[in-house]
Amino acid sequence: MKKLLIIYLILFAATSFAQIPTSGTYTYNYCDEEYNKCINKCKVIIKGNKIWIYAPANLTNVKGELFESGTLYKHASGKWIIIHNKDKRSIKTLDKNDNPFSWVDFKRKRYWTF
């Protein structure tokens, strides 16, 4: 019984850390890196490694307007960033001034933007 429990815990840990969720529609916190806080909720659609982020009402004039879309890519830092072309995979740092990337925290269901 103990072996089965240990195997289950190992499998759970391996699949729950920083993996792209299954395709679907989710509600995430919309967070601003500049202020280091979450502002509102936003709709997130994930299909494979593609993502679409829809803006909350207080960000644009129209609630649900497409705010960002792209391809999810796991950066060397461990963060899942949203890239718009394959050339951005070679970026070494995620500096807000030089390389302003949006990123997604799947574990806490947060979308971060600069």
SELODO-283449 format. One record per residue (C-alpha): residue number from 1; residue in one letter; x negated, y, z. Coordinates in nm, 3 decimals. Each point is the difference from the previous one (the first is absolute). Layout:
% residues N
<rec num="NUM" residuo="A" x="X" y="Y" z="Z"/>
...
% end
This chain:
% residues 114
<rec num="1" residuo="M" x="0.000" y="0.000" z="0.000"/>
<rec num="2" residuo="K" x="-0.283" y="0.240" z="0.087"/>
<rec num="3" residuo="K" x="-0.170" y="-0.067" z="-0.334"/>
<rec num="4" residuo="L" x="0.320" y="0.077" z="-0.186"/>
<rec num="5" residuo="L" x="0.042" y="0.326" z="0.190"/>
<rec num="6" residuo="I" x="-0.359" y="0.103" z="-0.070"/>
<rec num="7" residuo="I" x="0.040" y="-0.076" z="-0.370"/>
<rec num="8" residuo="Y" x="0.321" y="0.203" z="-0.010"/>
<rec num="9" residuo="L" x="-0.165" y="0.299" z="0.170"/>
<rec num="10" residuo="I" x="-0.297" y="-0.010" z="-0.235"/>
<rec num="11" residuo="L" x="0.227" y="-0.012" z="-0.306"/>
<rec num="12" residuo="F" x="0.215" y="0.283" z="0.138"/>
<rec num="13" residuo="A" x="-0.304" y="0.218" z="0.069"/>
<rec num="14" residuo="A" x="-0.148" y="-0.068" z="-0.343"/>
<rec num="15" residuo="T" x="0.318" y="0.097" z="-0.183"/>
<rec num="16" residuo="S" x="0.108" y="0.297" z="0.211"/>
<rec num="17" residuo="F" x="-0.308" y="0.223" z="-0.022"/>
<rec num="18" residuo="A" x="-0.016" y="0.247" z="-0.290"/>
<rec num="19" residuo="Q" x="0.175" y="-0.201" z="-0.269"/>
<rec num="20" residuo="I" x="0.231" y="0.153" z="-0.258"/>
<rec num="21" residuo="P" x="0.357" y="-0.079" z="0.106"/>
<rec num="22" residuo="T" x="0.230" y="-0.196" z="-0.226"/>
<rec num="23" residuo="S" x="0.170" y="0.194" z="-0.278"/>
<rec num="24" residuo="G" x="0.293" y="0.203" z="0.122"/>
<rec num="25" residuo="T" x="0.127" y="0.333" z="0.130"/>
<rec num="26" residuo="Y" x="-0.120" y="0.123" z="0.339"/>
<rec num="27" residuo="T" x="0.030" y="0.302" z="0.228"/>
<rec num="28" residuo="Y" x="-0.338" y="0.137" z="0.109"/>
<rec num="29" residuo="N" x="-0.105" y="0.297" z="0.209"/>
<rec num="30" residuo="Y" x="-0.121" y="0.287" z="-0.217"/>
<rec num="31" residuo="C" x="-0.320" y="0.126" z="0.168"/>
<rec num="32" residuo="D" x="-0.224" y="0.299" z="-0.068"/>
<rec num="33" residuo="E" x="-0.373" y="-0.053" z="0.049"/>
<rec num="34" residuo="E" x="-0.065" y="0.374" z="0.039"/>
<rec num="35" residuo="Y" x="0.229" y="0.026" z="0.302"/>
<rec num="36" residuo="N" x="-0.072" y="-0.358" z="0.112"/>
<rec num="37" residuo="K" x="0.366" y="-0.077" z="0.058"/>
<rec num="38" residuo="C" x="0.303" y="-0.155" z="-0.162"/>
<rec num="39" residuo="I" x="0.259" y="0.245" z="-0.132"/>
<rec num="40" residuo="N" x="0.297" y="-0.203" z="-0.116"/>
<rec num="41" residuo="K" x="0.112" y="-0.328" z="-0.157"/>
<rec num="42" residuo="C" x="-0.043" y="-0.083" z="-0.368"/>
<rec num="43" residuo="K" x="0.110" y="-0.277" z="-0.233"/>
<rec num="44" residuo="V" x="-0.276" y="-0.228" z="-0.130"/>
<rec num="45" residuo="I" x="0.043" y="-0.251" z="-0.281"/>
<rec num="46" residuo="I" x="-0.264" y="-0.268" z="-0.045"/>
<rec num="47" residuo="K" x="-0.017" y="-0.239" z="-0.297"/>
<rec num="48" residuo="G" x="-0.313" y="-0.212" z="0.004"/>
<rec num="49" residuo="N" x="-0.287" y="0.245" z="0.032"/>
<rec num="50" residuo="K" x="0.200" y="0.299" z="-0.132"/>
<rec num="51" residuo="I" x="0.154" y="0.256" z="0.236"/>
<rec num="52" residuo="W" x="0.249" y="0.287" z="-0.026"/>
<rec num="53" residuo="I" x="0.044" y="0.255" z="0.280"/>
<rec num="54" residuo="Y" x="0.315" y="0.213" z="0.015"/>
<rec num="55" residuo="A" x="-0.023" y="0.330" z="0.187"/>
<rec num="56" residuo="P" x="0.198" y="0.077" z="0.316"/>
<rec num="57" residuo="A" x="0.252" y="0.286" z="-0.009"/>
<rec num="58" residuo="N" x="-0.213" y="0.258" z="0.179"/>
<rec num="59" residuo="L" x="-0.290" y="-0.036" z="-0.247"/>
<rec num="60" residuo="T" x="0.172" y="0.078" z="-0.329"/>
<rec num="61" residuo="N" x="0.326" y="0.159" z="-0.105"/>
<rec num="62" residuo="V" x="0.145" y="-0.337" z="-0.094"/>
<rec num="63" residuo="K" x="0.003" y="-0.289" z="0.247"/>
<rec num="64" residuo="G" x="-0.118" y="-0.317" z="-0.163"/>
<rec num="65" residuo="E" x="-0.203" y="0.167" z="-0.275"/>
<rec num="66" residuo="L" x="-0.292" y="-0.211" z="-0.121"/>
<rec num="67" residuo="F" x="-0.300" y="0.139" z="0.187"/>
<rec num="68" residuo="E" x="-0.278" y="-0.244" z="-0.092"/>
<rec num="69" residuo="S" x="-0.052" y="-0.324" z="-0.184"/>
<rec num="70" residuo="G" x="-0.302" y="-0.209" z="-0.084"/>
<rec num="71" residuo="T" x="-0.189" y="-0.321" z="0.060"/>
<rec num="72" residuo="L" x="-0.094" y="-0.126" z="0.345"/>
<rec num="73" residuo="Y" x="-0.370" y="-0.064" z="0.045"/>
<rec num="74" residuo="K" x="-0.181" y="-0.110" z="0.315"/>
<rec num="75" residuo="H" x="-0.288" y="0.245" z="0.050"/>
<rec num="76" residuo="A" x="-0.332" y="-0.102" z="0.157"/>
<rec num="77" residuo="S" x="0.112" y="0.188" z="0.314"/>
<rec num="78" residuo="G" x="0.281" y="-0.255" z="0.043"/>
<rec num="79" residuo="K" x="0.277" y="0.248" z="-0.089"/>
<rec num="80" residuo="W" x="0.251" y="-0.072" z="-0.274"/>
<rec num="81" residuo="I" x="-0.023" y="0.303" z="-0.229"/>
<rec num="82" residuo="I" x="0.217" y="0.100" z="-0.293"/>
<rec num="83" residuo="I" x="-0.198" y="0.042" z="-0.320"/>
<rec num="84" residuo="H" x="0.118" y="0.130" z="-0.336"/>
<rec num="85" residuo="N" x="-0.276" y="-0.143" z="-0.219"/>
<rec num="86" residuo="K" x="-0.260" y="-0.275" z="0.035"/>
<rec num="87" residuo="D" x="-0.292" y="0.248" z="0.006"/>
<rec num="88" residuo="K" x="0.096" y="0.100" z="0.355"/>
<rec num="89" residuo="R" x="-0.094" y="-0.345" z="0.135"/>
<rec num="90" residuo="S" x="-0.365" y="0.104" z="0.011"/>
<rec num="91" residuo="I" x="0.059" y="0.291" z="0.242"/>
<rec num="92" residuo="K" x="-0.209" y="-0.062" z="0.311"/>
<rec num="93" residuo="T" x="0.154" y="0.252" z="0.244"/>
<rec num="94" residuo="L" x="0.355" y="0.109" z="0.070"/>
<rec num="95" residuo="D" x="-0.078" y="0.364" z="0.069"/>
<rec num="96" residuo="K" x="0.302" y="0.231" z="-0.006"/>
<rec num="97" residuo="N" x="-0.197" y="0.272" z="-0.179"/>
<rec num="98" residuo="D" x="-0.182" y="-0.205" z="-0.264"/>
<rec num="99" residuo="N" x="0.224" y="-0.304" z="-0.043"/>
<rec num="100" residuo="P" x="0.350" y="0.066" z="0.133"/>
<rec num="101" residuo="F" x="0.159" y="-0.344" z="-0.003"/>
<rec num="102" residuo="S" x="0.335" y="-0.099" z="0.140"/>
<rec num="103" residuo="W" x="-0.005" y="-0.322" z="0.196"/>
<rec num="104" residuo="V" x="0.245" y="-0.246" z="0.150"/>
<rec num="105" residuo="D" x="-0.004" y="-0.169" z="0.339"/>
<rec num="106" residuo="F" x="0.210" y="-0.310" z="-0.053"/>
<rec num="107" residuo="K" x="-0.024" y="-0.115" z="0.360"/>
<rec num="108" residuo="R" x="0.150" y="0.321" z="0.144"/>
<rec num="109" residuo="K" x="0.208" y="0.080" z="-0.312"/>
<rec num="110" residuo="R" x="-0.159" y="0.341" z="-0.059"/>
<rec num="111" residuo="Y" x="-0.080" y="0.187" z="-0.321"/>
<rec num="112" residuo="W" x="-0.281" y="0.254" z="0.048"/>
<rec num="113" residuo="T" x="-0.068" y="0.293" z="-0.231"/>
<rec num="114" residuo="F" x="-0.234" y="0.300" z="0.012"/>
% end
